Amino acid sequence: MKIDQKLIEKIAKLSQLNLNKEAKIKMEKDLNKILDFVDKLNNLNTDNVEPLVYINEEVNKLRKDDFVNHLEKENALKNAADKDSDYFKVPRVVKK
C-alpha cells in the first residue's frame, strides 16, 4: 500500500486537521517510511524464533499491602458542608 496526497487529505479531513502543502508532503513521506518499515517486518523470517509473551524474564517484586485506616469516617465527615449518611454530598456537575 502506498500513501498518496488524496489519502493524506482524507485523513486530514477525518482528523479535522488543516495541513498546508508542505505538511501534507512531509506527512506523505513519513507515513510511507513507516509502511516500508512495517513491510520489512512482515517479510522477516521468524520460523526459528520462539514466540514471546514478555520481552525479558524480569519478574515484578511486589510488596504486601497492609491496610491502615488513617482517617475515621466520622472525622472525615465532621467538617463536611453537606453529607448523606457515609457520603459527601456535592453539587451536580454532570447534566443529563
C-alpha positions as CSV (number, residue, x, y, z in Angstrom):
1,M,0.0,0.0,0.0
2,K,1.3,3.4,-0.9
3,I,0.2,6.7,0.7
4,D,-0.7,9.4,-1.7
5,Q,-1.9,13.0,-1.4
6,K,-5.5,12.0,-1.8
7,L,-5.3,9.7,1.2
8,I,-3.4,12.3,3.2
9,E,-6.2,14.8,2.5
10,K,-8.9,12.3,3.6
11,I,-7.0,11.5,6.8
12,A,-6.6,15.2,7.5
13,K,-10.3,15.8,6.9
14,L,-11.3,12.9,9.2
15,S,-8.9,14.2,11.8
16,Q,-10.2,17.7,11.3
17,L,-6.6,18.9,10.7
18,N,-5.8,21.9,8.4
19,L,-2.5,20.9,6.8
20,N,-0.6,23.2,4.4
21,K,1.1,21.8,1.3
22,E,4.5,21.3,3.0
23,A,2.9,19.5,5.9
24,K,1.0,17.2,3.6
25,I,4.2,16.3,1.7
26,K,6.1,15.6,4.9
27,M,3.2,13.5,6.2
28,E,3.1,11.5,3.0
29,K,6.9,10.8,3.2
30,D,6.7,9.9,6.9
31,L,3.8,7.6,6.5
32,N,5.4,5.9,3.5
33,K,8.6,5.4,5.5
34,I,6.5,3.8,8.3
35,L,4.7,1.5,5.9
36,D,8.0,0.5,4.3
37,F,9.4,-0.4,7.7
38,V,6.3,-2.5,8.6
39,D,6.6,-4.2,5.2
40,K,10.2,-5.2,6.1
41,L,9.0,-6.6,9.4
42,N,6.3,-8.6,7.6
43,N,8.9,-10.1,5.3
44,L,11.2,-11.1,8.2
45,N,11.8,-14.8,8.6
46,T,10.6,-15.8,12.1
47,D,10.4,-19.6,11.5
48,N,13.0,-20.5,14.2
49,V,12.1,-17.7,16.6
50,E,10.1,-18.7,19.7
51,P,7.1,-16.5,20.4
52,L,7.4,-14.2,23.3
53,V,4.9,-13.2,25.9
54,Y,7.3,-10.8,27.5
55,I,10.4,-9.2,26.1
56,N,12.5,-10.0,29.2
57,E,12.4,-12.5,32.0
58,E,12.1,-9.9,34.8
59,V,9.5,-10.6,37.5
60,N,7.9,-7.9,39.5
61,K,8.8,-7.9,43.2
62,L,5.6,-6.8,44.9
63,R,5.3,-5.8,48.5
64,K,2.4,-6.9,50.7
65,D,-0.2,-4.2,51.0
66,D,-1.1,-3.6,54.7
67,F,-4.3,-1.8,55.3
68,V,-4.0,1.1,57.7
69,N,-7.1,3.2,58.4
70,H,-5.7,6.7,58.7
71,L,-8.9,8.6,58.9
72,E,-12.1,7.6,60.6
73,K,-15.4,8.1,58.7
74,E,-16.8,10.3,61.5
75,N,-13.7,12.6,61.4
76,A,-13.7,12.8,57.6
77,L,-17.4,13.8,57.5
78,K,-17.2,16.1,60.6
79,N,-16.5,19.3,58.6
80,A,-18.5,18.4,55.5
81,A,-20.8,21.2,54.3
82,D,-23.4,18.6,53.3
83,K,-23.4,14.8,53.9
84,D,-25.7,11.9,53.5
85,S,-25.0,9.0,55.9
86,D,-21.5,7.9,55.0
87,Y,-21.0,10.1,51.9
88,F,-20.1,13.7,51.0
89,K,-22.9,15.5,49.0
90,V,-21.6,17.8,46.3
91,P,-23.4,19.9,43.7
92,R,-24.2,18.0,40.4
93,V,-21.5,18.6,37.8
94,V,-22.8,16.3,35.0
95,K,-26.0,17.3,33.3
96,K,-28.4,14.7,31.9
